[in-house]
C-alpha cells in the first residue's frame, strides 16, 4: 500500500467516524428533547405496563441517556479525533511519508 492509498484510507475512516458521531449526537438530542417535552405522556405510557414510580422512571431514563452519551463518545468521537491526529501528524510530517501499517 503506497502513501496516497494510506492517506485516502485515513481520510475515509475519519469521514465515517465524524458522520457517525454527528448522526448519533443528533439522535441523542432528539431523544433528550422527547424526554423533556413529553415526560408526562411517557410516564403514563410506561405506567400502563410497568407500575414504577416517577423517580425510578427518571433514573432509568437518565442512566440510559448517560450510557448512550458515553458510548457515542467512546466509539465515534474518540476514533475520529485519533484519526484526525494521525492524519495531521503522520502523513504531513517526516517528508510526507505515512507510517501507518
SEMAR-269343 format. One record per residue (C-alpha): residue in one letter; x, y, z. Coordinates in steps of 0.25 Angstrom, whole numbers, plus 5000, padded with zeros to 4 digits. Example, Ala and Ser with C-alpha at 12.3 -4.5 7.8 and 13.67 -1.06 7.14 Angstrom:
# residues 2
A504949825031/S505549965029/
# end
This chain:
# residues 101
X500050005000/X500650134996/X500650265003/X499450324995/X498550204998/X498850215013/X498450365013/X497250325005/X496850215015/X497150305027/X496250415021/X495150315018/X495150265032/X495150395038/X493950445030/X493250315034/X493450335049/X493150485048/X491850455041/X491550345051/X491750445063/X490850555057/X489750455054/X489850385068/X489850525074/X488650575067/X487850455071/X488350475085/X487850615085/X486450575079/X486350465090/X486750575101/X485650675095/X484650565095/X484950535110/X484850675113/X483550715106/X482850585106/X483150545120/X481750525126/X481250445114/X482450355114/X482250335129/X480750305127/X481050205116/X482150135124/X481250125136/X480150055128/X481149935126/X482149945137/X481650015150/X482850085154/X482950225162/X483350355154/X484650355162/X485050215157/X484650255143/X485450375143/X486650305148/X486550195137/X486350305126/X487550385131/X488450265133/X488150215119/X488350355112/X489650365120/X490150225116/X489750255102/X490550385102/X491850315107/X491750205096/X491550315086/X492850385091/X493650255092/X493250195079/X493150305070/X493750435075/X495050375080/X495350305067/X495050425059/X496050505068/X497050405067/X496950385052/X497050545051/X498350545059/X498950425051/X498550495038/X499250625043/X500450565050/X500850445042/X500450485028/X500950625027/X502250605035/X503450525032/X503550575018/X502150535014/X502350385018/X501150325025/X501650215035/X500350155037/X500250005034/
# end
